[in-house]
Amino acid sequence: MRGSAATVAEAANLLMLDGRARDNKEWMAAAGRLTAAAQEALKAAEAKQVDGVFATGGTIYEACAACHRKYAADSPKAQQ
């Protein structure tokens, strides 16, 4: 779990690099929320807090889903 949480946190950081970010407002904020949630999951995993890992999993899912609704190419509401 620790490795997966660290991977998600790093992937979110990569989304904020120049050339990958779609915009400097909502995209960056969404990636920042994902980074924060993944870091919380990492802390919970390191502390072996099962409830914390479960809760942060939901937060990670919501961060991803909100971004995908706005930016994913196959989303009917995606802004290109």
PyMOL Python script that loads the backbone (N, CA, C, O; Angstrom):
from pymol import cmd

cmd.read_pdbstr("""\
ATOM      1  N   MET A   1       0.817  -1.186   0.000  1.00  0.00           N
ATOM      2  CA  MET A   1       0.000   0.000   0.000  1.00  0.00           C
ATOM      3  C   MET A   1       0.869   1.261   0.000  1.00  0.00           C
ATOM      4  O   MET A   1       0.561   2.248  -0.668  1.00  0.00           O
ATOM      5  N   ARG A   2       1.963   1.202   0.767  1.00  0.00           N
ATOM      6  CA  ARG A   2       2.848   2.379   0.808  1.00  0.00           C
ATOM      7  C   ARG A   2       3.371   2.710  -0.581  1.00  0.00           C
ATOM      8  O   ARG A   2       3.382   3.870  -0.991  1.00  0.00           O
ATOM      9  N   GLY A   3       3.805   1.683  -1.300  1.00  0.00           N
ATOM     10  CA  GLY A   3       4.333   1.906  -2.641  1.00  0.00           C
ATOM     11  C   GLY A   3       3.289   2.466  -3.588  1.00  0.00           C
ATOM     12  O   GLY A   3       3.581   3.350  -4.394  1.00  0.00           O
ATOM     13  N   SER A   4       2.089   1.960  -3.493  1.00  0.00           N
ATOM     14  CA  SER A   4       1.008   2.446  -4.369  1.00  0.00           C
ATOM     15  C   SER A   4       0.655   3.891  -4.055  1.00  0.00           C
ATOM     16  O   SER A   4       0.456   4.694  -4.967  1.00  0.00           O
ATOM     17  N   ALA A   5       0.574   4.226  -2.776  1.00  0.00           N
ATOM     18  CA  ALA A   5       0.265   5.604  -2.398  1.00  0.00           C
ATOM     19  C   ALA A   5       1.363   6.546  -2.872  1.00  0.00           C
ATOM     20  O   ALA A   5       1.074   7.633  -3.371  1.00  0.00           O
ATOM     21  N   ALA A   6       2.616   6.140  -2.720  1.00  0.00           N
ATOM     22  CA  ALA A   6       3.735   6.966  -3.178  1.00  0.00           C
ATOM     23  C   ALA A   6       3.698   7.136  -4.698  1.00  0.00           C
ATOM     24  O   ALA A   6       4.011   8.209  -5.215  1.00  0.00           O
ATOM     25  N   THR A   7       3.322   6.089  -5.398  1.00  0.00           N
ATOM     26  CA  THR A   7       3.224   6.163  -6.865  1.00  0.00           C
ATOM     27  C   THR A   7       2.146   7.141  -7.292  1.00  0.00           C
ATOM     28  O   THR A   7       2.358   7.934  -8.210  1.00  0.00           O
ATOM     29  N   VAL A   8       0.993   7.097  -6.639  1.00  0.00           N
ATOM     30  CA  VAL A   8      -0.098   8.026  -6.968  1.00  0.00           C
ATOM     31  C   VAL A   8       0.332   9.463  -6.675  1.00  0.00           C
ATOM     32  O   VAL A   8       0.066  10.363  -7.473  1.00  0.00           O
ATOM     33  N   ALA A   9       0.990   9.684  -5.546  1.00  0.00           N
ATOM     34  CA  ALA A   9       1.452  11.032  -5.208  1.00  0.00           C
ATOM     35  C   ALA A   9       2.424  11.546  -6.261  1.00  0.00           C
ATOM     36  O   ALA A   9       2.329  12.699  -6.682  1.00  0.00           O
ATOM     37  N   GLU A  10       3.344  10.714  -6.683  1.00  0.00           N
ATOM     38  CA  GLU A  10       4.318  11.143  -7.687  1.00  0.00           C
ATOM     39  C   GLU A  10       3.660  11.358  -9.044  1.00  0.00           C
ATOM     40  O   GLU A  10       4.016  12.292  -9.764  1.00  0.00           O
ATOM     41  N   ALA A  11       2.712  10.510  -9.398  1.00  0.00           N
ATOM     42  CA  ALA A  11       1.988  10.683 -10.661  1.00  0.00           C
ATOM     43  C   ALA A  11       1.243  12.013 -10.670  1.00  0.00           C
ATOM     44  O   ALA A  11       1.212  12.708 -11.686  1.00  0.00           O
ATOM     45  N   ALA A  12       0.648  12.359  -9.546  1.00  0.00           N
ATOM     46  CA  ALA A  12      -0.051  13.640  -9.452  1.00  0.00           C
ATOM     47  C   ALA A  12       0.928  14.798  -9.613  1.00  0.00           C
ATOM     48  O   ALA A  12       0.603  15.791 -10.265  1.00  0.00           O
ATOM     49  N   ASN A  13       2.111  14.687  -9.033  1.00  0.00           N
ATOM     50  CA  ASN A  13       3.131  15.720  -9.218  1.00  0.00           C
ATOM     51  C   ASN A  13       3.523  15.845 -10.685  1.00  0.00           C
ATOM     52  O   ASN A  13       3.732  16.951 -11.182  1.00  0.00           O
ATOM     53  N   LEU A  14       3.622  14.722 -11.373  1.00  0.00           N
ATOM     54  CA  LEU A  14       3.976  14.753 -12.797  1.00  0.00           C
ATOM     55  C   LEU A  14       2.906  15.453 -13.634  1.00  0.00           C
ATOM     56  O   LEU A  14       3.212  16.059 -14.661  1.00  0.00           O
ATOM     57  N   LEU A  15       1.652  15.366 -13.190  1.00  0.00           N
ATOM     58  CA  LEU A  15       0.568  16.032 -13.911  1.00  0.00           C
ATOM     59  C   LEU A  15       0.704  17.553 -13.880  1.00  0.00           C
ATOM     60  O   LEU A  15       0.106  18.250 -14.700  1.00  0.00           O
ATOM     61  N   MET A  16       1.488  18.062 -12.936  1.00  0.00           N
ATOM     62  CA  MET A  16       1.640  19.512 -12.794  1.00  0.00           C
ATOM     63  C   MET A  16       2.837  20.070 -13.554  1.00  0.00           C
ATOM     64  O   MET A  16       3.074  21.278 -13.528  1.00  0.00           O
ATOM     65  N   LEU A  17       3.591  19.214 -14.228  1.00  0.00           N
ATOM     66  CA  LEU A  17       4.759  19.680 -14.979  1.00  0.00           C
ATOM     67  C   LEU A  17       4.342  20.488 -16.205  1.00  0.00           C
ATOM     68  O   LEU A  17       3.286  20.254 -16.794  1.00  0.00           O
ATOM     69  N   ASP A  18       5.190  21.439 -16.573  1.00  0.00           N
ATOM     70  CA  ASP A  18       4.946  22.195 -17.806  1.00  0.00           C
ATOM     71  C   ASP A  18       4.789  21.223 -18.962  1.00  0.00           C
ATOM     72  O   ASP A  18       5.529  20.245 -19.065  1.00  0.00           O
ATOM     73  N   GLY A  19       3.841  21.490 -19.814  1.00  0.00           N
ATOM     74  CA  GLY A  19       3.589  20.638 -20.957  1.00  0.00           C
ATOM     75  C   GLY A  19       2.562  19.554 -20.684  1.00  0.00           C
ATOM     76  O   GLY A  19       2.034  18.957 -21.623  1.00  0.00           O
ATOM     77  N   ARG A  20       2.271  19.288 -19.425  1.00  0.00           N
ATOM     78  CA  ARG A  20       1.257  18.288 -19.087  1.00  0.00           C
ATOM     79  C   ARG A  20      -0.006  18.921 -18.535  1.00  0.00           C
ATOM     80  O   ARG A  20      -1.109  18.418 -18.749  1.00  0.00           O
ATOM     81  N   ALA A  21       0.159  20.022 -17.829  1.00  0.00           N
ATOM     82  CA  ALA A  21      -0.993  20.694 -17.229  1.00  0.00           C
ATOM     83  C   ALA A  21      -1.860  21.307 -18.323  1.00  0.00           C
ATOM     84  O   ALA A  21      -1.354  21.961 -19.236  1.00  0.00           O
ATOM     85  N   ARG A  22      -3.152  21.093 -18.226  1.00  0.00           N
ATOM     86  CA  ARG A  22      -4.085  21.659 -19.210  1.00  0.00           C
ATOM     87  C   ARG A  22      -4.312  23.145 -18.956  1.00  0.00           C
ATOM     88  O   ARG A  22      -4.519  23.914 -19.895  1.00  0.00           O
ATOM     89  N   ASP A  23      -4.274  23.545 -17.699  1.00  0.00           N
ATOM     90  CA  ASP A  23      -4.410  24.952 -17.352  1.00  0.00           C
ATOM     91  C   ASP A  23      -3.741  25.170 -15.998  1.00  0.00           C
ATOM     92  O   ASP A  23      -3.357  24.215 -15.322  1.00  0.00           O
ATOM     93  N   ASN A  24      -3.609  26.416 -15.618  1.00  0.00           N
ATOM     94  CA  ASN A  24      -2.921  26.737 -14.372  1.00  0.00           C
ATOM     95  C   ASN A  24      -3.859  26.956 -13.200  1.00  0.00           C
ATOM     96  O   ASN A  24      -3.412  27.346 -12.121  1.00  0.00           O
ATOM     97  N   LYS A  25      -5.132  26.717 -13.384  1.00  0.00           N
ATOM     98  CA  LYS A  25      -6.081  26.920 -12.291  1.00  0.00           C
ATOM     99  C   LYS A  25      -6.662  25.597 -11.843  1.00  0.00           C
ATOM    100  O   LYS A  25      -6.149  24.961 -10.922  1.00  0.00           O
ATOM    101  N   GLU A  26      -7.735  25.185 -12.501  1.00  0.00           N
ATOM    102  CA  GLU A  26      -8.466  23.998 -12.058  1.00  0.00           C
ATOM    103  C   GLU A  26      -7.633  22.723 -12.159  1.00  0.00           C
ATOM    104  O   GLU A  26      -7.680  21.881 -11.263  1.00  0.00           O
ATOM    105  N   TRP A  27      -6.884  22.578 -13.226  1.00  0.00           N
ATOM    106  CA  TRP A  27      -6.045  21.383 -13.398  1.00  0.00           C
ATOM    107  C   TRP A  27      -5.033  21.285 -12.264  1.00  0.00           C
ATOM    108  O   TRP A  27      -4.875  20.237 -11.638  1.00  0.00           O
ATOM    109  N   MET A  28      -4.354  22.400 -12.013  1.00  0.00           N
ATOM    110  CA  MET A  28      -3.326  22.406 -10.965  1.00  0.00           C
ATOM    111  C   MET A  28      -3.950  22.166  -9.592  1.00  0.00           C
ATOM    112  O   MET A  28      -3.369  21.468  -8.761  1.00  0.00           O
ATOM    113  N   ALA A  29      -5.110  22.730  -9.353  1.00  0.00           N
ATOM    114  CA  ALA A  29      -5.787  22.522  -8.070  1.00  0.00           C
ATOM    115  C   ALA A  29      -6.185  21.058  -7.911  1.00  0.00           C
ATOM    116  O   ALA A  29      -6.028  20.481  -6.835  1.00  0.00           O
ATOM    117  N   ALA A  30      -6.697  20.462  -8.980  1.00  0.00           N
ATOM    118  CA  ALA A  30      -7.106  19.052  -8.924  1.00  0.00           C
ATOM    119  C   ALA A  30      -5.897  18.150  -8.685  1.00  0.00           C
ATOM    120  O   ALA A  30      -5.966  17.221  -7.881  1.00  0.00           O
ATOM    121  N   ALA A  31      -4.813  18.415  -9.367  1.00  0.00           N
ATOM    122  CA  ALA A  31      -3.599  17.618  -9.173  1.00  0.00           C
ATOM    123  C   ALA A  31      -3.063  17.808  -7.752  1.00  0.00           C
ATOM    124  O   ALA A  31      -2.563  16.863  -7.142  1.00  0.00           O
ATOM    125  N   GLY A  32      -3.168  19.009  -7.239  1.00  0.00           N
ATOM    126  CA  GLY A  32      -2.749  19.266  -5.869  1.00  0.00           C
ATOM    127  C   GLY A  32      -3.580  18.502  -4.855  1.00  0.00           C
ATOM    128  O   GLY A  32      -3.051  17.991  -3.869  1.00  0.00           O
ATOM    129  N   ARG A  33      -4.898  18.424  -5.100  1.00  0.00           N
ATOM    130  CA  ARG A  33      -5.771  17.640  -4.212  1.00  0.00           C
ATOM    131  C   ARG A  33      -5.403  16.163  -4.264  1.00  0.00           C
ATOM    132  O   ARG A  33      -5.411  15.478  -3.241  1.00  0.00           O
ATOM    133  N   LEU A  34      -5.084  15.682  -5.444  1.00  0.00           N
ATOM    134  CA  LEU A  34      -4.691  14.278  -5.576  1.00  0.00           C
ATOM    135  C   LEU A  34      -3.375  14.019  -4.849  1.00  0.00           C
ATOM    136  O   LEU A  34      -3.236  13.007  -4.162  1.00  0.00           O
ATOM    137  N   THR A  35      -2.421  14.915  -4.992  1.00  0.00           N
ATOM    138  CA  THR A  35      -1.149  14.768  -4.282  1.00  0.00           C
ATOM    139  C   THR A  35      -1.376  14.724  -2.777  1.00  0.00           C
ATOM    140  O   THR A  35      -0.835  13.858  -2.090  1.00  0.00           O
ATOM    141  N   ALA A  36      -2.168  15.649  -2.268  1.00  0.00           N
ATOM    142  CA  ALA A  36      -2.429  15.711  -0.826  1.00  0.00           C
ATOM    143  C   ALA A  36      -3.119  14.445  -0.335  1.00  0.00           C
ATOM    144  O   ALA A  36      -2.759  13.908   0.713  1.00  0.00           O
ATOM    145  N   ALA A  37      -4.101  13.968  -1.081  1.00  0.00           N
ATOM    146  CA  ALA A  37      -4.819  12.753  -0.682  1.00  0.00           C
ATOM    147  C   ALA A  37      -3.888  11.544  -0.692  1.00  0.00           C
ATOM    148  O   ALA A  37      -3.941  10.711   0.213  1.00  0.00           O
ATOM    149  N   ALA A  38      -3.043  11.444  -1.703  1.00  0.00           N
ATOM    150  CA  ALA A  38      -2.113  10.312  -1.775  1.00  0.00           C
ATOM    151  C   ALA A  38      -1.085  10.375  -0.647  1.00  0.00           C
ATOM    152  O   ALA A  38      -0.692   9.341  -0.108  1.00  0.00           O
ATOM    153  N   GLN A  39      -0.656  11.562  -0.295  1.00  0.00           N
ATOM    154  CA  GLN A  39       0.275  11.698   0.823  1.00  0.00           C
ATOM    155  C   GLN A  39      -0.383  11.287   2.141  1.00  0.00           C
ATOM    156  O   GLN A  39       0.261  10.682   2.998  1.00  0.00           O
ATOM    157  N   GLU A  40      -1.659  11.616   2.298  1.00  0.00           N
ATOM    158  CA  GLU A  40      -2.392  11.181   3.490  1.00  0.00           C
ATOM    159  C   GLU A  40      -2.527   9.655   3.505  1.00  0.00           C
ATOM    160  O   GLU A  40      -2.410   9.028   4.558  1.00  0.00           O
ATOM    161  N   ALA A  41      -2.771   9.070   2.344  1.00  0.00           N
ATOM    162  CA  ALA A  41      -2.850   7.607   2.259  1.00  0.00           C
ATOM    163  C   ALA A  41      -1.515   6.980   2.633  1.00  0.00           C
ATOM    164  O   ALA A  41      -1.475   5.959   3.318  1.00  0.00           O
ATOM    165  N   LEU A  42      -0.437   7.580   2.190  1.00  0.00           N
ATOM    166  CA  LEU A  42       0.899   7.083   2.521  1.00  0.00           C
ATOM    167  C   LEU A  42       1.133   7.130   4.030  1.00  0.00           C
ATOM    168  O   LEU A  42       1.635   6.170   4.614  1.00  0.00           O
ATOM    169  N   LYS A  43       0.771   8.240   4.657  1.00  0.00           N
ATOM    170  CA  LYS A  43       0.918   8.356   6.111  1.00  0.00           C
ATOM    171  C   LYS A  43       0.089   7.293   6.829  1.00  0.00           C
ATOM    172  O   LYS A  43       0.563   6.658   7.771  1.00  0.00           O
ATOM    173  N   ALA A  44      -1.142   7.105   6.381  1.00  0.00           N
ATOM    174  CA  ALA A  44      -2.010   6.109   7.007  1.00  0.00           C
ATOM    175  C   ALA A  44      -1.451   4.705   6.824  1.00  0.00           C
ATOM    176  O   ALA A  44      -1.495   3.892   7.748  1.00  0.00           O
ATOM    177  N   ALA A  45      -0.928   4.420   5.644  1.00  0.00           N
ATOM    178  CA  ALA A  45      -0.349   3.098   5.387  1.00  0.00           C
ATOM    179  C   ALA A  45       0.880   2.864   6.257  1.00  0.00           C
ATOM    180  O   ALA A  45       1.058   1.780   6.812  1.00  0.00           O
ATOM    181  N   GLU A  46       1.718   3.873   6.373  1.00  0.00           N
ATOM    182  CA  GLU A  46       2.912   3.736   7.202  1.00  0.00           C
ATOM    183  C   GLU A  46       2.559   3.525   8.674  1.00  0.00           C
ATOM    184  O   GLU A  46       3.277   2.839   9.402  1.00  0.00           O
ATOM    185  N   ALA A  47       1.441   4.124   9.104  1.00  0.00           N
ATOM    186  CA  ALA A  47       0.994   3.976  10.490  1.00  0.00           C
ATOM    187  C   ALA A  47       0.120   2.729  10.679  1.00  0.00           C
ATOM    188  O   ALA A  47      -0.348   2.444  11.781  1.00  0.00           O
ATOM    189  N   LYS A  48      -0.088   1.997   9.581  1.00  0.00           N
ATOM    190  CA  LYS A  48      -0.932   0.784   9.591  1.00  0.00           C
ATOM    191  C   LYS A  48      -2.327   1.080  10.114  1.00  0.00           C
ATOM    192  O   LYS A  48      -2.900   0.301  10.876  1.00  0.00           O
ATOM    193  N   GLN A  49      -2.869   2.230   9.688  1.00  0.00           N
ATOM    194  CA  GLN A  49      -4.217   2.651  10.042  1.00  0.00           C
ATOM    195  C   GLN A  49      -5.163   2.259   8.912  1.00  0.00           C
ATOM    196  O   GLN A  49      -5.323   2.988   7.933  1.00  0.00           O
ATOM    197  N   VAL A  50      -5.775   1.115   9.066  1.00  0.00           N
ATOM    198  CA  VAL A  50      -6.635   0.576   8.012  1.00  0.00           C
ATOM    199  C   VAL A  50      -7.772   1.535   7.690  1.00  0.00           C
ATOM    200  O   VAL A  50      -8.061   1.777   6.518  1.00  0.00           O
ATOM    201  N   ASP A  51      -8.417   2.082   8.708  1.00  0.00           N
ATOM    202  CA  ASP A  51      -9.523   3.014   8.467  1.00  0.00           C
ATOM    203  C   ASP A  51      -9.047   4.260   7.723  1.00  0.00           C
ATOM    204  O   ASP A  51      -9.752   4.780   6.859  1.00  0.00           O
ATOM    205  N   GLY A  52      -7.852   4.734   8.060  1.00  0.00           N
ATOM    206  CA  GLY A  52      -7.299   5.895   7.380  1.00  0.00           C
ATOM    207  C   GLY A  52      -6.996   5.619   5.920  1.00  0.00           C
ATOM    208  O   GLY A  52      -7.237   6.461   5.055  1.00  0.00           O
ATOM    209  N   VAL A  53      -6.468   4.444   5.653  1.00  0.00           N
ATOM    210  CA  VAL A  53      -6.199   4.057   4.268  1.00  0.00           C
ATOM    211  C   VAL A  53      -7.511   3.985   3.493  1.00  0.00           C
ATOM    212  O   VAL A  53      -7.594   4.468   2.364  1.00  0.00           O
ATOM    213  N   PHE A  54      -8.527   3.387   4.090  1.00  0.00           N
ATOM    214  CA  PHE A  54      -9.820   3.270   3.429  1.00  0.00           C
ATOM    215  C   PHE A  54     -10.411   4.649   3.145  1.00  0.00           C
ATOM    216  O   PHE A  54     -10.902   4.898   2.044  1.00  0.00           O
ATOM    217  N   ALA A  55     -10.369   5.534   4.120  1.00  0.00           N
ATOM    218  CA  ALA A  55     -10.930   6.875   3.955  1.00  0.00           C
ATOM    219  C   ALA A  55     -10.201   7.660   2.877  1.00  0.00           C
ATOM    220  O   ALA A  55     -10.832   8.333   2.062  1.00  0.00           O
ATOM    221  N   THR A  56      -8.880   7.579   2.867  1.00  0.00           N
ATOM    222  CA  THR A  56      -8.132   8.319   1.861  1.00  0.00           C
ATOM    223  C   THR A  56      -8.319   7.717   0.477  1.00  0.00           C
ATOM    224  O   THR A  56      -8.193   8.416  -0.529  1.00  0.00           O
ATOM    225  N   GLY A  57      -8.619   6.428   0.422  1.00  0.00           N
ATOM    226  CA  GLY A  57      -8.928   5.814  -0.875  1.00  0.00           C
ATOM    227  C   GLY A  57     -10.139   6.475  -1.510  1.00  0.00           C
ATOM    228  O   GLY A  57     -10.163   6.714  -2.718  1.00  0.00           O
ATOM    229  N   GLY A  58     -11.140   6.769  -0.698  1.00  0.00           N
ATOM    230  CA  GLY A  58     -12.321   7.467  -1.197  1.00  0.00           C
ATOM    231  C   GLY A  58     -11.992   8.873  -1.664  1.00  0.00           C
ATOM    232  O   GLY A  58     -12.515   9.338  -2.677  1.00  0.00           O
ATOM    233  N   THR A  59     -11.130   9.546  -0.928  1.00  0.00           N
ATOM    234  CA  THR A  59     -10.722  10.900  -1.301  1.00  0.00           C
ATOM    235  C   THR A  59      -9.935  10.879  -2.607  1.00  0.00           C
ATOM    236  O   THR A  59     -10.117  11.748  -3.460  1.00  0.00           O
ATOM    237  N   ILE A  60      -9.072   9.902  -2.760  1.00  0.00           N
ATOM    238  CA  ILE A  60      -8.311   9.757  -4.011  1.00  0.00           C
ATOM    239  C   ILE A  60      -9.265   9.497  -5.170  1.00  0.00           C
ATOM    240  O   ILE A  60      -9.139  10.102  -6.235  1.00  0.00           O
ATOM    241  N   TYR A  61     -10.215   8.599  -4.957  1.00  0.00           N
ATOM    242  CA  TYR A  61     -11.183   8.309  -6.020  1.00  0.00           C
ATOM    243  C   TYR A  61     -11.940   9.573  -6.433  1.00  0.00           C
ATOM    244  O   TYR A  61     -12.097   9.845  -7.624  1.00  0.00           O
ATOM    245  N   GLU A  62     -12.403  10.333  -5.459  1.00  0.00           N
ATOM    246  CA  GLU A  62     -13.158  11.550  -5.770  1.00  0.00           C
ATOM    247  C   GLU A  62     -12.295  12.567  -6.509  1.00  0.00           C
ATOM    248  O   GLU A  62     -12.775  13.230  -7.428  1.00  0.00           O
ATOM    249  N   ALA A  63     -11.035  12.696  -6.120  1.00  0.00           N
ATOM    250  CA  ALA A  63     -10.132  13.625  -6.808  1.00  0.00           C
ATOM    251  C   ALA A  63      -9.944  13.209  -8.265  1.00  0.00           C
ATOM    252  O   ALA A  63      -9.982  14.041  -9.172  1.00  0.00           O
ATOM    253  N   CYS A  64      -9.743  11.923  -8.472  1.00  0.00           N
ATOM    254  CA  CYS A  64      -9.571  11.417  -9.845  1.00  0.00           C
ATOM    255  C   CYS A  64     -10.854  11.578 -10.661  1.00  0.00           C
ATOM    256  O   CYS A  64     -10.819  12.055 -11.795  1.00  0.00           O
ATOM    257  N   ALA A  65     -11.971  11.184 -10.084  1.00  0.00           N
ATOM    258  CA  ALA A  65     -13.247  11.220 -10.804  1.00  0.00           C
ATOM    259  C   ALA A  65     -13.620  12.648 -11.199  1.00  0.00           C
ATOM    260  O   ALA A  65     -14.088  12.877 -12.314  1.00  0.00           O
ATOM    261  N   ALA A  66     -13.417  13.607 -10.299  1.00  0.00           N
ATOM    262  CA  ALA A  66     -13.752  14.994 -10.610  1.00  0.00           C
ATOM    263  C   ALA A  66     -12.906  15.514 -11.766  1.00  0.00           C
ATOM    264  O   ALA A  66     -13.413  16.202 -12.652  1.00  0.00           O
ATOM    265  N   CYS A  67     -11.638  15.191 -11.755  1.00  0.00           N
ATOM    266  CA  CYS A  67     -10.755  15.638 -12.830  1.00  0.00           C
ATOM    267  C   CYS A  67     -11.115  14.961 -14.148  1.00  0.00           C
ATOM    268  O   CYS A  67     -11.153  15.607 -15.195  1.00  0.00           O
ATOM    269  N   HIS A  68     -11.374  13.672 -14.094  1.00  0.00           N
ATOM    270  CA  HIS A  68     -11.725  12.945 -15.312  1.00  0.00           C
ATOM    271  C   HIS A  68     -13.035  13.450 -15.899  1.00  0.00           C
ATOM    272  O   HIS A  68     -13.178  13.521 -17.120  1.00  0.00           O
ATOM    273  N   ARG A  69     -13.989  13.800 -15.051  1.00  0.00           N
ATOM    274  CA  ARG A  69     -15.258  14.348 -15.563  1.00  0.00           C
ATOM    275  C   ARG A  69     -14.999  15.627 -16.346  1.00  0.00           C
ATOM    276  O   ARG A  69     -15.664  15.888 -17.348  1.00  0.00           O
ATOM    277  N   LYS A  70     -14.054  16.411 -15.904  1.00  0.00           N
ATOM    278  CA  LYS A  70     -13.788  17.685 -16.569  1.00  0.00           C
ATOM    279  C   LYS A  70     -12.851  17.554 -17.764  1.00  0.00           C
ATOM    280  O   LYS A  70     -13.052  18.217 -18.782  1.00  0.00           O
ATOM    281  N   TYR A  71     -11.836  16.713 -17.654  1.00  0.00           N
ATOM    282  CA  TYR A  71     -10.769  16.724 -18.656  1.00  0.00           C
ATOM    283  C   TYR A  71     -10.632  15.472 -19.522  1.00  0.00           C
ATOM    284  O   TYR A  71      -9.997  15.537 -20.575  1.00  0.00           O
ATOM    285  N   ALA A  72     -11.192  14.359 -19.125  1.00  0.00           N
ATOM    286  CA  ALA A  72     -10.997  13.138 -19.901  1.00  0.00           C
ATOM    287  C   ALA A  72     -11.628  13.265 -21.283  1.00  0.00           C
ATOM    288  O   ALA A  72     -12.743  13.767 -21.425  1.00  0.00           O
ATOM    289  N   ALA A  73     -10.912  12.813 -22.283  1.00  0.00           N
ATOM    290  CA  ALA A  73     -11.364  12.965 -23.666  1.00  0.00           C
ATOM    291  C   ALA A  73     -12.697  12.269 -23.930  1.00  0.00           C
ATOM    292  O   ALA A  73     -13.474  12.735 -24.763  1.00  0.00           O
ATOM    293  N   ASP A  74     -12.976  11.173 -23.243  1.00  0.00           N
ATOM    294  CA  ASP A  74     -14.214  10.454 -23.500  1.00  0.00           C
ATOM    295  C   ASP A  74     -15.383  10.928 -22.625  1.00  0.00           C
ATOM    296  O   ASP A  74     -16.482  10.375 -22.685  1.00  0.00           O
ATOM    297  N   SER A  75     -15.127  11.954 -21.817  1.00  0.00           N
ATOM    298  CA  SER A  75     -16.182  12.499 -20.964  1.00  0.00           C
ATOM    299  C   SER A  75     -17.047  13.460 -21.764  1.00  0.00           C
ATOM    300  O   SER A  75     -16.515  14.331 -22.454  1.00  0.00           O
ATOM    301  N   PRO A  76     -18.371  13.325 -21.690  1.00  0.00           N
ATOM    302  CA  PRO A  76     -19.239  14.238 -22.431  1.00  0.00           C
ATOM    303  C   PRO A  76     -19.080  15.687 -21.969  1.00  0.00           C
ATOM    304  O   PRO A  76     -19.376  16.613 -22.725  1.00  0.00           O
ATOM    305  N   LYS A  77     -18.618  15.890 -20.739  1.00  0.00           N
ATOM    306  CA  LYS A  77     -18.466  17.246 -20.207  1.00  0.00           C
ATOM    307  C   LYS A  77     -17.035  17.752 -20.299  1.00  0.00           C
ATOM    308  O   LYS A  77     -16.735  18.844 -19.817  1.00  0.00           O
ATOM    309  N   ALA A  78     -16.155  16.980 -20.907  1.00  0.00           N
ATOM    310  CA  ALA A  78     -14.741  17.371 -20.959  1.00  0.00           C
ATOM    311  C   ALA A  78     -14.555  18.658 -21.744  1.00  0.00           C
ATOM    312  O   ALA A  78     -15.176  18.868 -22.786  1.00  0.00           O
ATOM    313  N   GLN A  79     -13.691  19.511 -21.223  1.00  0.00           N
ATOM    314  CA  GLN A  79     -13.341  20.738 -21.917  1.00  0.00           C
ATOM    315  C   GLN A  79     -12.008  20.527 -22.598  1.00  0.00           C
ATOM    316  O   GLN A  79     -11.019  20.218 -21.933  1.00  0.00           O
ATOM    317  N   GLN A  80     -11.960  20.683 -23.869  1.00  0.00           N
ATOM    318  CA  GLN A  80     -10.719  20.474 -24.628  1.00  0.00           C
ATOM    319  C   GLN A  80      -9.956  21.745 -24.795  1.00  0.00           C
ATOM    320  O   GLN A  80      -8.889  21.748 -25.409  1.00  0.00           O
TER     321      GLN A  80
END
""", "prot")
cmd.dss("prot")
cmd.show_as("cartoon", "prot")
cmd.util.cbc("prot")
cmd.orient("prot")
